[in-house]
Amino acid sequence: MKILYPGTFDPLTNGHLDLIQRAEKLFGNVVVAVLENTSKKPTFDLSKRIVQINNAISHLSNISVISYEGLTVDCAKDVNANLILRGLRAMSDFEYELQIAHTNKSLNSEIETIFLSTNTNFSFLSSSLVKEVAKFGGEINHMVPDSVERDLRKYFKND
């Protein structure tokens, strides 16, 4: 069974990494799909985000990282994934994530969405929050993998 874990991952957080690791245990083969969203200006370009993820998952064997544009269900079909993984941090995420799941189901009824709640240690994390803390020189080593921390420090020049 193959599961697709889509997102912008700008940047990858320990919450994302936790879901990737748990999905590998549950489903075996995980495809992390990094969205190239041309309507947004990410902190890190697509290639940097892919490198960050590959660095963080180097100890895992059944994970691949790809990039995609367009609809997530089309990406899932292209990589032969029959499941899409979505993470839930808090109840406030559920309504939005459910709307996405229903939309995806209406576009391709053969692809299911699976929700995993994040580990409570990471339930407060978001990429936006991490960038905000890093911008002002706050401690982020418990929020992101080491390589992402270095990249954020360099980006915000807080070495």
N, C-alpha and C positions, 0 to 999 in steps of 0.2 A: 504494500500500500504506500502511496506517495502523497505527501501533504505539502501544500504551498503556503508559505508564510510571507505575505506581502507587506510592504511598508516603505516609507521613505528612509527610515533609519538615519536621521540627520540630527544627532549621531545615534549610533547603536548604544543602548544603555544596558546595564546589568539585568534589567527587567526583560528586555528583548532576548538577551543571551539565556536567561533562565527558561523562557518559553521555547527557545530553539533546542536546548538540551533536553527538556522534558518531552517535547514532541518527538525527538529522535528515539527516546526510550519507548514511547507509546506507539509510534507509527513506523519507525524504522527509517524511512527515506524522507528527508526534509529538503525542500527547495526554498531557499530564502530568495525572494524576488524583490529587488530594490527598484522602486518606482522612480522613473525620470519624469518628474512633474514639471513640465515647461511653464506652468502658470505660477510657480513658486520659485523664489530665489533661495536655494539651500545654503547653509553655512559651508558644507563640503560638497565638492562636485561628485558626480556619480562614481567615477573611478576611485576616488579617495574613500567613499563610503564602502565600496566593495572590498578594498584593501583592509579597511578597519574590521569588517565582518570576518574576512578570511583569517586575519591575525587572531581574532578572538575565538574562532572555532577550529583552530589548527589541531586541537586535541580530539576532535570528533571525526568519525569516519564516514558517516552516511549523510553528510550535508553538502549541498552544492549551492553556490551563490550565482545568481543571474541578474541581469537588469531587464526592465521591460517598460514599455509605454502603452497607454491605452487601458482597456478593460482588464480587470483582474481575472475574470472568468475566461477570457481569451488566452491569457497567459497560462492559466491552469490547464486548459485544453492543450495548448502547445507543448507543455512539458509532461502531459499524460498524468496530471494530478487529479484525483477525484475528490480531494478534500482541500478546503481553505481553512487555515488557522487564523483566528482572531483572538487577541488578548483582551482581558477585562481587568482593569485595576480597581474600579469602584462601580457602584450601582449607576452612577452618572454616565459611565461608558456604555451601559447596556442598550439604552434606547437607540443611540447612534449606530452601534454595531449591529443591532437587530435589523435596523433599516437597511444597512449595507447587505446583510445576509439575505433579506427578502428580495432586494433588488437583484443580487447575483443569482438567486434561485429563479427569478422571473426571466433572466437572460439565458440561463443554462440549467435546466431542471436536473441534470445528471451530476452536478457538482454540489456537494454538501459543505456547509460551514460548520466548523467545530470551534467552540469557545473554550478557552482555558483561562482560569483566573490566575493572575500573577501571584507569585509568592508574596506573602504579606510584608516581607522585608523590602520589597520593591514596589509596593502598591502606590507609593507617593510619587514615583518617578515618571517623568515625561521628558522627551528630548528638549522641549522648550524650557522646562525648568532647569535642566542640566546646563543648557547654554547660558541661561540667566545667571546662575550661580558662578559658572566659570568666568563669565564676563567681568564680574566684580571680584574675582580672585578667591572665591570661596572654595572650600574643600569638596572635591568631587570624586576622590579615589574610591569611595564606596558606592558610587553611582554608575560608573562606566569602567570598561576594561582599560588596562594600563595604556595601550597604544592610543585609545581614544582620548584619554586624559592628556597625554603628551600633545596630541594634535590640537585639542581645545586650548591648552595653555599657550601653544605656539600661535594659534589663530588670534587669541585675545592678548597675546604677549604678556602673560603672567608667569613666566618661568621663574 
